[in-house]
Amino acid sequence: MRIGFGYDVHRLVEGRRLVLCGAEIPYERGLLGHSDADVAVHALMDAILGALALGDIGKFFPDSDGKYKGADSMKLLAQVIEMMLEKGFALGNADITIVAEKPKLAPYITQMRENLARAFDCDIAKISVKATTEEGLGLAGDGIGAYATVLLEKN
Ligand code: MG
């Protein structure tokens, strides 16, 4: 078994879509980034790459590469899952915590879990997505952060 951890944060700005775990969430602001800035998927990809000791997403999907401008992070995740499979590993489980003062994410958690379970082609019971605030401290509404841990099992 291999364990991996990932962390990411993106700034909230006007005029951008808010996409978390592939779910588009209606909100007055969205996350700024070179890709769709899906901070939760970025943390998850880093956790998988970390478990495999392959580096980080900046190495595989550099924001200096125009190819990834506006990229759908779920498609990048599919590439990382492919790397995981090529190394002979399958997902044991994933646990993601999204840190956001706003908006309320509870109504979208199931959709996020379904999106990830589809990407891994695994049971939804292996995918946990949680949301918390920082009580107005920390990011204080200017951004959204995400932490991810994964356990990978050798086939
Ligand atoms: Mg990122």
Residues whose N, C-alpha, C, O or C-beta is under 5 A from the ligand:
A	BS01	MG	D8 H42
